[in-house]
């Protein structure tokens, strides 16, 4: 089927019923068009609907359209907790699940927190996109001295064997401590690869630990060791020059 992409278009009206719909939109030149289609997919983001929860009666604070909650998922009312889309953030199923466990632990008097800086996500495109932790920009915004390294997937033996060489992998770490802050992938099977990255970021592993780990060959997980060794080498050379 033919795929047409309209950049900068503004949708004015959607009408009809599923199977026979019409979309009226204005292009960047100001010309109005009408398209006949079977279905319309709204993929412009989402926001929580808090209108029927009666939060104002309970005194629960709302900021920017979401319930304000701390790292233990406690709201502004001490005995009330909130998790998932209603508190904003990534709005992903696994995020809500983690927040639910944190809230349950807090209610039971146990220690647990939700750390958004160690969360993750996957976009199921082809190739897939995935992340765990922070980007270098996010890390620097938090006051961390962050550095990054990236390699093309085409250098990986397994990718060469399977012919899945499109994409890249990027690793973000703190310069002084060598602590891994984030991993980002654009690659086939990123949904599986991100699992190891989640452990690296979540456990606060250092570059040395990943660089020295023995990854099986040929697998795409070898890329993590390669990235760690590359960044370590660069940091050590820089330290020698500065020293």
Residue frames as a rotation matrix with the C-alpha (Angstrom) as fourth column:
UNK 1
0.566 0.824 0.000 0.00
0.824 -0.566 0.000 0.00
0.000 0.000 -1.000 0.00
UNK 2
-0.047 -0.557 0.829 1.08
0.493 -0.735 -0.465 3.57
0.869 0.387 0.309 -0.67
UNK 3
0.213 0.019 -0.977 2.22
0.957 -0.204 0.205 5.57
-0.195 -0.979 -0.062 2.35
UNK 4
0.133 -0.098 0.986 1.88
0.429 -0.891 -0.146 9.36
0.894 0.442 -0.076 2.32
UNK 5
-0.099 -0.251 -0.963 3.45
0.985 -0.165 -0.059 11.45
-0.144 -0.954 0.263 5.07
UNK 6
0.411 0.285 0.866 2.23
0.409 -0.907 0.104 15.03
0.815 0.311 -0.489 5.57
UNK 7
-0.372 -0.641 -0.672 4.63
0.913 -0.125 -0.388 17.03
0.164 -0.758 0.632 7.75
UNK 8
-0.970 -0.076 -0.230 3.35
0.150 -0.933 -0.327 20.07
-0.189 -0.352 0.917 9.63
UNK 9
-0.518 0.847 0.117 -0.31
0.157 -0.041 0.987 19.36
0.841 0.530 -0.111 8.88
UNK 10
-0.897 0.339 0.285 -3.10
-0.396 -0.326 -0.858 20.61
-0.198 -0.883 0.427 11.17
UNK 11
-0.728 0.681 -0.076 -6.16
0.591 0.680 0.434 18.37
0.347 0.271 -0.898 11.49
UNK 12
-0.813 0.487 0.321 -9.39
-0.516 -0.856 -0.009 20.40
0.271 -0.173 0.947 11.54
UNK 13
0.096 0.941 0.325 -12.10
-0.967 0.165 -0.194 17.76
-0.236 -0.296 0.926 11.59
UNK 14
-0.966 -0.237 -0.107 -12.60
-0.253 0.950 0.184 13.99
0.058 0.205 -0.977 11.82
UNK 15
-0.129 0.989 0.068 -16.01
-0.927 -0.096 -0.362 12.64
-0.352 -0.110 0.930 10.85
UNK 16
0.017 0.254 -0.967 -17.77
-0.685 0.708 0.174 9.41
0.729 0.659 0.186 9.92
UNK 17
0.719 0.220 0.659 -17.77
-0.632 0.602 0.488 5.99
-0.289 -0.768 0.572 11.56
UNK 18
-0.242 -0.872 0.425 -15.12
-0.526 0.486 0.698 3.23
-0.816 -0.055 -0.576 11.67
UNK 19
-0.184 0.102 0.978 -14.82
0.658 0.752 0.045 1.80
-0.730 0.652 -0.205 8.19
UNK 20
0.113 0.249 0.962 -15.90
0.887 -0.462 0.015 5.03
0.449 0.851 -0.273 6.48
UNK 21
0.399 -0.067 -0.914 -14.19
0.681 -0.646 0.344 8.08
-0.614 -0.760 -0.213 7.91
UNK 22
0.544 -0.226 0.808 -13.07
0.574 -0.602 -0.555 11.48
0.612 0.766 -0.198 6.65
UNK 23
0.164 -0.576 -0.801 -10.23
0.826 -0.364 0.431 13.69
-0.540 -0.732 0.416 7.84
UNK 24
0.795 0.062 0.603 -10.04
0.411 -0.787 -0.460 17.36
0.446 0.614 -0.651 6.94
UNK 25
0.360 -0.746 -0.560 -6.61
0.726 -0.152 0.670 18.94
-0.585 -0.648 0.487 7.41
UNK 26
0.985 -0.120 -0.127 -4.60
-0.167 -0.857 -0.487 21.98
-0.050 0.501 -0.864 6.38
UNK 27
0.532 -0.845 0.047 -1.11
0.817 0.498 -0.290 21.56
0.221 0.193 0.956 4.95
UNK 28
-0.114 -0.696 -0.709 1.90
0.810 -0.479 0.339 23.81
-0.576 -0.536 0.618 5.57
UNK 29
-0.884 -0.189 0.428 0.95
0.439 -0.652 0.618 25.97
0.162 0.735 0.659 2.59
UNK 30
-0.762 0.633 -0.137 -2.49
-0.385 -0.612 -0.691 26.65
-0.521 -0.474 0.710 4.07
UNK 31
-0.472 0.593 -0.652 -4.42
-0.714 0.176 0.677 24.49
0.517 0.785 0.340 1.60
UNK 32
-0.171 0.522 0.836 -7.27
-0.805 0.415 -0.424 22.41
-0.568 -0.745 0.349 3.03
UNK 33
-0.643 -0.075 -0.762 -7.58
-0.562 0.722 0.403 18.73
0.520 0.687 -0.507 2.06
UNK 34
0.275 0.715 0.643 -10.09
-0.911 0.408 -0.064 15.97
-0.308 -0.568 0.763 2.81
UNK 35
-0.693 -0.563 -0.451 -9.01
-0.652 0.756 0.060 12.32
0.307 0.335 -0.891 2.98
UNK 36
0.546 0.836 -0.049 -11.33
-0.775 0.527 0.348 9.32
0.317 -0.152 0.936 2.94
UNK 37
-0.602 -0.777 -0.184 -10.14
-0.606 0.595 -0.529 6.43
0.520 -0.206 -0.829 5.07
UNK 38
0.031 0.592 -0.805 -11.29
0.204 0.785 0.585 3.41
0.978 -0.183 -0.096 7.01
UNK 39
0.627 0.097 -0.773 -9.87
0.765 0.111 0.634 4.31
0.147 -0.989 -0.004 10.41
UNK 40
0.434 -0.507 0.745 -8.11
-0.260 -0.862 -0.436 7.16
0.863 -0.005 -0.506 12.21
UNK 41
0.323 -0.438 -0.839 -5.38
0.852 0.520 0.056 6.46
0.412 -0.733 0.541 14.75
UNK 42
0.824 -0.058 0.564 -4.86
-0.251 -0.929 0.271 9.19
0.508 -0.365 -0.780 17.34
UNK 43
0.475 -0.752 -0.456 -1.17
0.836 0.548 -0.031 8.97
0.274 -0.367 0.889 18.32
UNK 44
0.180 -0.324 0.929 -0.62
0.075 -0.937 -0.341 12.42
0.981 0.131 -0.144 19.80
UNK 45
-0.844 -0.521 0.126 0.09
-0.109 -0.064 -0.992 11.42
0.525 -0.851 -0.003 23.38
UNK 46
0.112 0.899 -0.424 -2.25
0.504 0.317 0.803 11.01
0.856 -0.304 -0.418 26.33
UNK 47
-0.692 -0.245 0.679 -3.17
-0.429 -0.616 -0.660 12.64
0.580 -0.749 0.321 29.61
UNK 48
-0.856 0.345 -0.384 -4.92
0.506 0.711 -0.488 11.25
0.105 -0.612 -0.784 32.67
UNK 49
-0.173 0.885 0.433 -8.61
-0.060 -0.448 0.892 11.87
0.983 0.128 0.131 33.27
UNK 50
-0.892 -0.238 -0.383 -8.92
0.366 0.117 -0.923 12.95
0.265 -0.964 -0.018 36.91
UNK 51
-0.654 0.623 0.429 -12.33
-0.472 -0.779 0.413 14.56
0.592 0.068 0.803 36.58
UNK 52
0.345 0.908 -0.237 -14.35
-0.397 0.370 0.840 11.78
0.851 -0.195 0.488 38.25
UNK 53
-0.201 -0.537 -0.819 -12.01
0.497 0.664 -0.558 10.97
0.844 -0.519 0.133 41.15
UNK 54
0.800 0.591 0.106 -13.16
0.242 -0.478 0.844 13.71
0.550 -0.650 -0.525 43.50
UNK 55
-0.039 -0.940 -0.340 -9.59
0.844 0.151 -0.515 14.58
0.535 -0.307 0.787 44.39
UNK 56
-0.430 -0.094 0.898 -10.53
-0.125 -0.979 -0.162 18.11
0.894 -0.182 0.409 45.41
UNK 57
0.632 0.732 0.256 -12.73
-0.415 0.040 0.909 16.65
0.655 -0.680 0.329 48.17
UNK 58
0.792 -0.395 -0.465 -9.81
0.581 0.722 0.376 14.64
0.187 -0.567 0.802 49.52
UNK 59
0.845 -0.470 -0.256 -7.38
-0.295 -0.808 0.510 17.55
-0.447 -0.355 -0.821 49.30
UNK 60
0.318 -0.741 0.591 -5.04
0.698 0.605 0.383 15.75
-0.642 0.290 0.710 46.90
UNK 61
0.132 -0.364 -0.922 -2.71
-0.327 -0.894 0.306 18.20
-0.936 0.261 -0.237 45.13
UNK 62
0.603 0.064 0.795 -2.64
0.697 0.443 -0.564 18.28
-0.388 0.894 0.223 41.32
UNK 63
0.076 -0.649 -0.757 0.20
-0.243 -0.748 0.617 19.81
-0.967 0.137 -0.214 39.31
UNK 64
-0.569 -0.328 -0.754 0.25
-0.756 -0.152 0.637 20.21
-0.323 0.932 -0.162 35.53
UNK 65
0.123 0.791 -0.599 -2.76
-0.929 0.304 0.211 17.93
0.349 0.531 0.772 35.13
UNK 66
0.042 -0.140 -0.989 -1.40
0.070 0.988 -0.137 15.00
0.997 -0.064 0.051 37.16
UNK 67
0.954 0.287 -0.092 -1.47
0.080 0.053 0.995 13.94
0.290 -0.957 0.028 40.80
UNK 68
0.201 -0.914 0.352 1.60
-0.749 -0.375 -0.547 15.10
0.632 -0.154 -0.760 42.71
UNK 69
0.995 0.066 -0.081 3.38
-0.006 0.811 0.586 12.11
0.104 -0.582 0.807 44.25
UNK 70
0.367 -0.915 0.165 6.80
-0.869 -0.275 0.411 11.54
-0.331 -0.294 -0.897 45.79
UNK 71
-0.370 -0.637 -0.676 9.26
-0.839 0.542 -0.051 8.72
0.399 0.549 -0.735 45.08
UNK 72
-0.954 0.119 0.276 7.23
-0.056 0.830 -0.554 6.43
-0.295 -0.544 -0.785 47.36
UNK 73
-0.688 0.706 0.167 4.09
0.333 0.102 0.938 7.25
0.645 0.700 -0.305 45.35
UNK 74
-0.286 0.564 -0.775 2.57
0.894 -0.135 -0.428 9.08
-0.346 -0.815 -0.465 48.32
UNK 75
0.117 0.423 0.898 0.33
0.685 -0.690 0.236 12.01
0.719 0.588 -0.370 47.42
UNK 76
-0.532 -0.275 0.801 0.01
-0.219 -0.869 -0.444 15.29
0.818 -0.412 0.402 49.30
UNK 77
0.470 0.664 0.582 -2.42
-0.829 0.105 0.549 13.47
0.303 -0.741 0.599 51.61
UNK 78
-0.300 -0.864 0.404 -0.21
-0.948 0.317 -0.025 11.23
-0.107 -0.390 -0.914 53.73
UNK 79
-0.348 0.194 0.917 -2.41
-0.268 0.917 -0.295 8.12
-0.898 -0.348 -0.267 53.71
UNK 80
0.771 0.635 0.055 -3.28
-0.093 0.197 -0.976 8.27
-0.630 0.747 0.211 49.99
UNK 81
-0.377 -0.909 0.180 -1.07
-0.014 0.200 0.980 6.80
-0.926 0.367 -0.088 47.27
UNK 82
0.735 0.571 -0.366 -1.26
-0.368 -0.117 -0.922 7.04
-0.569 0.813 0.124 43.47
UNK 83
-0.342 -0.836 0.429 0.49
0.030 0.446 0.894 5.09
-0.939 0.318 -0.127 40.71
UNK 84
-0.110 0.255 0.961 0.47
0.881 0.472 -0.024 4.86
-0.459 0.844 -0.276 36.93
UNK 85
-0.278 0.009 0.961 -0.71
0.817 -0.525 0.241 7.38
0.506 0.851 0.139 34.36
UNK 86
0.711 0.700 0.059 -2.40
0.566 -0.620 0.543 9.61
0.417 -0.353 -0.838 36.95
UNK 87
0.652 -0.528 -0.545 0.98
0.292 -0.488 0.822 10.75
-0.700 -0.695 -0.164 38.31
UNK 88
0.824 -0.272 -0.497 2.47
-0.551 -0.593 -0.587 11.45
-0.135 0.758 -0.639 34.88
UNK 89
-0.064 -0.934 0.352 5.97
-0.525 0.332 0.784 10.50
-0.848 -0.135 -0.512 33.81
UNK 90
-0.881 -0.435 -0.185 6.54
-0.382 0.426 0.820 7.73
-0.278 0.793 -0.541 31.28
UNK 91
0.069 0.997 0.018 2.99
-0.865 0.068 -0.497 6.34
-0.497 0.019 0.867 31.50
UNK 92
-0.307 -0.236 -0.922 4.08
-0.697 0.715 0.049 2.79
0.648 0.658 -0.384 30.66
UNK 93
0.654 0.676 -0.340 2.66
-0.312 0.650 0.692 -0.49
0.689 -0.347 0.637 31.96
UNK 94
0.230 -0.630 -0.742 5.90
0.699 0.637 -0.324 -1.67
0.677 -0.444 0.587 33.58
UNK 95
-0.704 -0.415 0.577 6.34
-0.024 -0.798 -0.603 1.76
0.710 -0.438 0.551 35.18
UNK 96
0.088 0.845 0.527 2.90
-0.796 -0.259 0.548 1.53
0.600 -0.468 0.650 36.77
UNK 97
0.681 0.141 -0.719 3.66
0.143 0.937 0.319 -2.02
0.718 -0.320 0.618 37.95
UNK 98
-0.347 -0.884 -0.313 6.85
0.633 0.026 -0.774 -0.88
0.692 -0.467 0.550 39.68
UNK 99
-0.661 0.153 0.735 5.07
-0.436 -0.875 -0.210 2.08
0.611 -0.459 0.645 41.24
UNK 100
0.459 0.886 -0.062 2.36
-0.521 0.326 0.789 -0.25
0.719 -0.330 0.611 42.49
UNK 101
0.402 -0.399 -0.824 4.93
0.612 0.786 -0.083 -2.43
0.681 -0.471 0.560 44.22
UNK 102
-0.696 -0.675 0.245 6.57
0.322 -0.598 -0.734 0.66
0.641 -0.432 0.634 45.73
UNK 103
-0.263 0.693 0.671 3.24
-0.702 -0.615 0.359 1.94
0.662 -0.377 0.648 47.05
UNK 104
0.684 0.525 -0.506 2.38
-0.107 0.758 0.643 -1.47
0.722 -0.386 0.575 48.51
UNK 105
-0.044 -0.796 -0.604 5.78
0.752 0.371 -0.545 -1.63
0.658 -0.478 0.582 50.23
UNK 106
-0.749 -0.222 0.624 5.35
-0.110 -0.887 -0.448 1.87
0.653 -0.404 0.640 51.63
UNK 107
0.206 0.924 0.324 1.92
-0.687 -0.099 0.720 1.00
0.697 -0.371 0.614 53.01
UNK 108
0.757 0.040 -0.652 3.43
0.263 0.895 0.359 -2.10
0.598 -0.443 0.667 54.63
UNK 109
0.911 -0.406 0.071 6.14
-0.279 -0.481 0.831 0.00
-0.303 -0.777 -0.552 56.23
UNK 110
0.423 -0.783 0.456 8.92
0.736 0.591 0.330 -1.31
-0.528 0.196 0.826 53.99
UNK 111
0.015 -0.530 -0.848 11.60
-0.227 -0.828 0.513 0.72
-0.974 0.185 -0.133 52.22
UNK 112
-0.196 -0.092 0.976 11.15
0.886 0.411 0.217 1.10
-0.421 0.907 0.001 48.46
UNK 113
-0.044 0.157 -0.987 11.27
-0.181 -0.972 -0.146 3.98
-0.982 0.173 0.071 45.99
UNK 114
0.659 0.214 0.721 10.50
0.677 0.249 -0.693 4.53
-0.328 0.944 0.019 42.33
UNK 115
-0.127 -0.794 -0.594 13.51
0.082 -0.605 0.792 6.00
-0.989 0.052 0.141 40.53
UNK 116
0.841 0.534 -0.086 12.49
0.000 -0.158 -0.987 7.46
-0.541 0.830 -0.133 37.17
UNK 117
0.345 -0.797 -0.495 16.17
-0.911 -0.412 0.029 7.83
-0.227 0.441 -0.868 36.24
UNK 118
-0.717 -0.590 0.370 16.45
-0.503 0.806 0.310 4.03
-0.482 0.036 -0.876 36.11
UNK 119
0.278 0.899 0.338 13.27
-0.180 0.394 -0.901 3.34
-0.944 0.190 0.271 34.16
UNK 120
-0.807 -0.559 0.191 13.17
0.015 0.304 0.952 2.03
-0.590 0.771 -0.237 30.61
UNK 121
0.290 0.928 -0.234 11.05
-0.366 -0.119 -0.923 1.84
-0.885 0.353 0.305 27.48
UNK 122
-0.687 -0.429 0.587 10.78
0.342 0.521 0.782 0.24
-0.641 0.738 -0.211 24.05
UNK 123
0.067 0.667 -0.742 9.28
-0.735 -0.470 -0.489 1.48
-0.675 0.578 0.458 20.79
UNK 124
-0.087 -0.050 0.995 8.27
0.213 0.975 0.068 -1.51
-0.973 0.218 -0.074 18.65
UNK 125
0.623 0.128 -0.772 9.22
-0.667 -0.429 -0.609 -0.15
-0.409 0.894 -0.182 15.24
UNK 126
0.691 -0.494 0.527 11.60
0.580 0.815 0.003 -1.78
-0.431 0.303 0.850 12.76
UNK 127
-0.419 -0.511 -0.751 14.35
0.385 0.649 -0.656 -1.44
0.822 -0.565 -0.075 13.83
UNK 128
0.576 0.645 -0.502 13.21
0.694 -0.062 0.718 -1.15
0.432 -0.762 -0.483 17.42
UNK 129
-0.169 -0.578 0.799 14.20
-0.198 -0.774 -0.602 1.73
0.966 -0.259 0.016 19.70
UNK 130
0.642 0.345 -0.685 14.82
0.550 0.415 0.725 1.24
0.534 -0.842 0.076 23.41
UNK 131
-0.085 -0.671 0.736 16.33
-0.357 -0.670 -0.651 3.04
0.930 -0.318 -0.183 26.39
UNK 132
0.533 0.161 -0.830 17.26
0.737 0.394 0.549 2.42
0.416 -0.905 0.092 30.00
UNK 133
-0.016 -0.547 -0.837 18.20
0.868 -0.424 0.260 5.30
-0.497 -0.722 0.481 32.28
UNK 134
0.494 0.177 -0.851 19.32
0.103 -0.984 -0.145 8.74
-0.864 -0.016 -0.504 31.16
UNK 135
0.719 -0.363 0.592 20.53
0.590 -0.132 -0.797 10.37
0.368 0.922 0.120 27.99
UNK 136
-0.349 -0.918 -0.189 23.71
0.912 -0.286 -0.294 12.45
0.216 -0.275 0.937 28.23
UNK 137
-0.491 0.248 0.835 21.59
0.004 -0.958 0.286 15.61
0.871 0.144 0.469 28.05
UNK 138
0.628 0.778 -0.009 19.35
-0.049 0.050 0.998 14.47
0.777 -0.626 0.070 30.89
UNK 139
0.438 -0.542 -0.717 22.34
0.874 0.443 0.199 13.49
0.209 -0.714 0.668 33.00
UNK 140
-0.636 -0.711 0.300 24.02
0.645 -0.703 -0.300 16.86
0.424 0.003 0.906 32.50
UNK 141
-0.095 0.704 0.704 20.76
-0.177 -0.708 0.684 18.62
0.980 -0.059 0.192 33.39
UNK 142
0.860 0.381 -0.339 20.95
0.210 0.340 0.917 16.79
0.464 -0.860 0.213 36.74
UNK 143
0.724 -0.617 0.308 24.42
-0.689 -0.631 0.355 18.19
-0.025 -0.469 -0.883 37.34
UNK 144
0.641 -0.493 0.588 26.32
0.183 0.843 0.507 15.02
-0.745 -0.218 0.630 36.46
UNK 145
-0.045 -0.742 -0.668 29.56
-0.816 -0.359 0.453 15.08
-0.576 0.566 -0.590 34.48
UNK 146
0.476 0.416 0.775 28.29
0.007 0.879 -0.476 12.68
-0.879 0.232 0.416 31.85
UNK 147
-0.461 -0.593 -0.661 30.02
-0.767 -0.109 0.633 11.31
-0.447 0.798 -0.404 28.76
UNK 148
0.590 0.717 0.372 28.79
-0.366 0.648 -0.668 8.98
-0.719 0.258 0.645 26.05
UNK 149
-0.696 -0.697 -0.170 30.04
-0.503 0.304 0.809 6.57
-0.512 0.649 -0.562 23.42
UNK 150
0.472 0.874 0.116 28.17
-0.482 0.366 -0.796 5.01
-0.738 0.320 0.594 20.52
UNK 151
-0.747 -0.655 0.111 28.87
-0.286 0.467 0.837 2.37
-0.600 0.594 -0.537 17.90
UNK 152
-0.129 0.670 -0.731 27.08
-0.985 -0.003 0.171 1.30
0.113 0.742 0.660 14.75
UNK 153
0.491 0.409 0.769 25.37
-0.542 0.835 -0.098 -2.07
-0.682 -0.369 0.632 14.87
UNK 154
0.880 -0.103 -0.463 27.17
-0.402 0.357 -0.843 -2.98
0.252 0.928 0.273 11.65
UNK 155
-0.126 -0.991 0.052 30.39
-0.866 0.084 -0.494 -3.79
0.485 -0.107 -0.868 13.60
UNK 156
-0.050 0.185 0.981 28.68
-0.820 0.554 -0.146 -6.62
-0.571 -0.812 0.124 15.48
UNK 157
-0.903 -0.414 -0.114 29.32
-0.408 0.746 0.525 -10.16
-0.132 0.521 -0.843 14.26
UNK 158
-0.567 0.756 0.326 25.82
0.524 0.637 -0.566 -11.45
-0.636 -0.151 -0.757 15.00
UNK 159
0.269 0.669 -0.693 24.27
-0.169 -0.675 -0.718 -8.50
-0.948 0.310 -0.069 13.17
UNK 160
-0.359 -0.488 -0.796 26.46
-0.879 -0.111 0.464 -9.27
-0.315 0.866 -0.389 10.16
UNK 161
-0.966 -0.036 0.255 25.45
0.007 0.986 0.167 -12.94
-0.257 0.163 -0.953 10.21
UNK 162
-0.284 0.952 0.111 21.71
0.700 0.286 -0.655 -12.19
-0.655 -0.108 -0.748 10.36
UNK 163
-0.538 0.029 0.842 21.86
0.734 -0.474 0.486 -9.19
0.413 0.880 0.234 8.03
UNK 164
0.638 0.764 -0.101 20.35
0.692 -0.511 0.509 -6.93
0.337 -0.395 -0.855 10.70
UNK 165
-0.270 -0.944 -0.191 23.03
0.959 -0.246 -0.138 -4.24
0.084 -0.220 0.972 10.63
UNK 166
-0.101 0.276 0.956 20.91
0.243 -0.925 0.293 -1.08
0.965 0.262 0.026 10.74
UNK 167
0.854 0.520 -0.024 21.05
0.197 -0.281 0.939 0.96
0.482 -0.807 -0.342 13.93
UNK 168
-0.215 -0.916 0.337 23.37
-0.179 -0.302 -0.936 1.89
0.960 -0.262 -0.099 16.76
UNK 169
0.546 0.274 -0.792 23.96
0.716 0.339 0.611 1.45
0.436 -0.900 -0.011 20.49
UNK 170
-0.005 -0.495 0.869 24.92
-0.171 -0.856 -0.488 4.25
0.985 -0.151 -0.081 22.86
UNK 171
0.264 -0.007 -0.964 26.16
0.872 0.429 0.236 4.14
0.413 -0.903 0.119 26.44
UNK 172
0.354 -0.069 0.933 26.18
-0.226 -0.974 0.014 7.04
0.907 -0.216 -0.361 28.92
UNK 173
0.308 -0.322 -0.895 28.39
0.850 0.516 0.107 7.09
0.427 -0.794 0.433 32.02
UNK 174
0.999 -0.040 -0.035 29.60
-0.014 -0.833 0.552 9.47
-0.051 -0.551 -0.833 34.72
UNK 175
0.547 -0.837 -0.026 33.16
-0.291 -0.161 -0.943 10.62
0.785 0.524 -0.331 34.05
UNK 176
-0.097 -0.685 0.722 34.57
-0.918 -0.220 -0.331 10.47
0.385 -0.695 -0.608 37.56
UNK 177
-0.049 0.167 0.985 32.95
-0.764 0.629 -0.144 7.32
-0.643 -0.760 0.097 38.95
UNK 178
-0.866 -0.211 -0.455 32.51
-0.490 0.542 0.682 5.44
0.103 0.813 -0.573 35.64
UNK 179
-0.552 0.748 0.368 28.97
0.099 0.497 -0.862 4.60
-0.828 -0.440 -0.349 36.79
UNK 180
-0.882 0.288 0.373 26.67
0.424 0.140 0.895 3.68
0.205 0.947 -0.246 33.90
UNK 181
-0.730 0.594 -0.337 23.79
-0.209 -0.665 -0.717 6.13
-0.650 -0.453 0.610 33.70
UNK 182
0.345 0.907 -0.242 22.00
-0.528 -0.026 -0.849 5.09
-0.776 0.421 0.469 30.52
UNK 183
-0.751 -0.450 0.483 21.90
0.160 0.586 0.794 2.86
-0.641 0.674 -0.369 27.47
UNK 184
0.182 0.795 -0.578 20.11
-0.552 -0.404 -0.729 3.63
-0.814 0.452 0.365 24.21
UNK 185
-0.638 -0.380 0.670 19.50
0.223 0.742 0.633 1.33
-0.737 0.553 -0.388 21.28
UNK 186
0.300 0.671 -0.678 18.17
-0.804 -0.204 -0.558 1.56
-0.513 0.713 0.478 17.76
UNK 187
-0.729 -0.634 -0.260 18.37
-0.685 0.669 0.289 -2.02
-0.009 0.389 -0.921 16.60
UNK 188
0.204 0.691 -0.693 16.51
-0.481 0.687 0.544 -5.19
0.853 0.223 0.472 15.75
UNK 189
0.250 0.027 -0.968 15.88
0.594 0.785 0.175 -7.14
0.765 -0.619 0.180 18.97
UNK 190
-0.563 -0.421 0.711 16.35
-0.215 -0.756 -0.618 -4.01
0.798 -0.501 0.335 21.07
UNK 191
0.401 0.807 0.434 13.42
-0.703 -0.033 0.711 -5.22
0.588 -0.590 0.554 23.19
UNK 192
0.863 -0.173 -0.475 15.55
0.349 0.884 0.312 -8.18
0.366 -0.435 0.823 24.31
UNK 193
-0.080 -0.991 0.111 18.90
0.628 -0.136 -0.766 -6.39
0.774 0.008 0.633 24.47
UNK 194
-0.033 0.089 0.995 17.53
-0.413 -0.908 0.068 -3.68
0.910 -0.409 0.067 26.75
UNK 195
0.874 0.399 -0.276 17.12
0.036 0.515 0.856 -6.27
0.484 -0.759 0.436 29.50
UNK 196
0.208 -0.881 -0.426 20.86
0.945 0.293 -0.144 -6.37
0.252 -0.372 0.893 30.15
UNK 197
-0.488 -0.355 0.797 21.00
0.282 -0.929 -0.241 -2.59
0.826 0.107 0.553 29.98
UNK 198
0.499 0.748 0.438 18.28
-0.280 -0.339 0.898 -2.35
0.820 -0.571 0.040 32.64
UNK 199
0.810 -0.257 -0.527 20.43
0.568 0.565 0.598 -4.42
0.144 -0.784 0.604 34.99
UNK 200
-0.218 -0.956 0.195 23.50
0.875 -0.280 -0.396 -2.30
0.433 0.084 0.898 34.23
UNK 201
-0.387 0.145 0.910 21.70
-0.091 -0.989 0.119 0.96
0.917 -0.037 0.396 34.95
UNK 202
0.628 0.770 0.113 19.55
-0.222 0.038 0.974 -0.32
0.746 -0.637 0.195 37.81
UNK 203
0.738 -0.410 -0.536 22.48
0.667 0.560 0.491 -1.83
0.099 -0.720 0.687 39.68
UNK 204
0.903 -0.409 -0.131 24.67
-0.377 -0.902 0.211 1.21
-0.204 -0.141 -0.969 39.04
UNK 205
0.640 -0.694 0.330 27.39
0.675 0.713 0.190 -0.92
-0.367 0.101 0.925 37.43
UNK 206
0.314 -0.651 -0.691 30.69
-0.359 -0.755 0.548 0.70
-0.879 0.076 -0.470 36.53
UNK 207
0.611 -0.120 -0.783 32.27
-0.789 -0.013 -0.614 0.60
0.063 0.993 -0.102 33.09
UNK 208
-0.464 -0.885 0.033 34.99
-0.882 0.458 -0.111 -1.73
0.083 -0.080 -0.993 34.37
UNK 209
-0.369 0.383 0.847 32.45
-0.357 0.782 -0.510 -4.36
-0.858 -0.491 -0.152 35.42
UNK 210
0.734 0.679 0.007 30.81
-0.213 0.240 -0.947 -4.46
-0.644 0.694 0.321 31.99
UNK 211
0.432 -0.657 -0.618 34.13
-0.887 -0.183 -0.424 -4.23
0.165 0.732 -0.661 30.14
UNK 212
-0.600 -0.757 0.259 35.49
-0.799 0.585 -0.139 -7.25
-0.046 -0.290 -0.956 32.01
UNK 213
0.147 0.735 0.662 32.34
-0.486 0.637 -0.598 -9.36
-0.861 -0.234 0.451 31.68
UNK 214
-0.890 -0.439 0.122 32.60
-0.152 0.538 0.829 -12.23
-0.430 0.720 -0.545 29.17
UNK 215
0.116 0.950 -0.289 29.78
-0.704 -0.126 -0.699 -12.02
-0.700 0.284 0.655 26.62
UNK 216
0.055 -0.076 0.996 29.10
0.351 0.935 0.052 -15.03
-0.935 0.346 0.078 24.37
UNK 217
-0.360 -0.258 -0.896 30.10
-0.726 -0.525 0.443 -14.84
-0.585 0.811 0.001 20.72
UNK 218
-0.909 -0.067 0.412 28.43
0.235 -0.897 0.373 -14.28
0.345 0.436 0.831 18.36
UNK 219
0.071 0.948 -0.309 25.68
0.997 -0.066 0.029 -12.36
0.007 -0.310 -0.951 20.15
UNK 220
0.212 0.074 0.975 24.66
0.378 -0.926 -0.012 -8.72
0.901 0.371 -0.224 20.07
UNK 221
0.970 0.123 -0.211 25.29
0.237 -0.273 0.932 -8.47
0.057 -0.954 -0.294 23.81
UNK 222
0.128 -0.992 -0.005 28.99
0.987 0.127 0.102 -8.26
-0.101 -0.018 0.995 22.94
UNK 223
0.096 -0.029 0.995 28.28
0.499 -0.863 -0.073 -4.66
0.861 0.504 -0.068 21.99
UNK 224
0.940 0.297 0.167 27.89
0.007 -0.506 0.862 -3.70
0.341 -0.810 -0.478 25.66
UNK 225
0.572 -0.805 -0.155 31.38
0.586 0.269 0.765 -4.89
-0.574 -0.528 0.626 26.50
UNK 226
-0.113 -0.609 0.785 32.75
0.970 -0.238 -0.045 -3.16
0.214 0.757 0.617 23.42
UNK 227
0.479 0.383 0.790 31.08
0.263 -0.921 0.287 0.12
0.837 0.070 -0.542 24.35
UNK 228
0.990 -0.093 -0.104 32.39
0.085 -0.192 0.978 -0.03
-0.111 -0.977 -0.182 27.92
UNK 229
0.261 -0.960 0.098 35.96
0.817 0.274 0.508 -0.74
-0.514 -0.052 0.856 26.77
UNK 230
-0.021 -0.221 0.975 35.84
0.819 -0.563 -0.110 2.07
0.573 0.797 0.192 24.21
UNK 231
0.703 0.366 0.609 34.62
0.022 -0.868 0.496 4.63
0.711 -0.336 -0.618 26.74
UNK 232
0.874 -0.445 -0.197 37.07
0.294 0.158 0.943 3.45
-0.388 -0.882 0.269 29.40
UNK 233
0.055 -0.895 0.442 39.94
0.987 0.115 0.112 3.77
-0.151 0.430 0.890 26.95
UNK 234
0.131 0.064 0.989 38.89
0.514 -0.858 -0.013 7.29
0.848 0.510 -0.145 26.04
UNK 235
0.925 0.280 0.258 38.51
-0.068 -0.545 0.836 8.37
0.375 -0.790 -0.485 29.67
UNK 236
0.662 -0.736 -0.140 41.90
0.543 0.343 0.766 6.94
-0.516 -0.584 0.627 30.61
UNK 237
-0.100 -0.693 0.714 43.63
0.965 -0.243 -0.101 8.67
0.244 0.678 0.693 27.70
UNK 238
0.404 0.338 0.850 41.99
0.209 -0.939 0.274 11.95
0.891 0.067 -0.450 28.65
UNK 239
0.996 -0.023 -0.086 43.03
0.083 -0.122 0.989 11.54
-0.033 -0.992 -0.119 32.30
UNK 240
0.288 -0.956 0.060 46.67
0.880 0.288 0.378 10.94
-0.379 -0.056 0.924 31.26
UNK 241
-0.108 -0.292 0.950 46.71
0.749 -0.652 -0.116 14.02
0.653 0.699 0.289 29.06
UNK 242
0.617 0.440 0.653 45.20
-0.055 -0.803 0.593 16.17
0.785 -0.402 -0.471 31.79
UNK 243
0.936 -0.280 -0.216 47.49
0.287 0.244 0.926 14.67
-0.206 -0.929 0.309 34.42
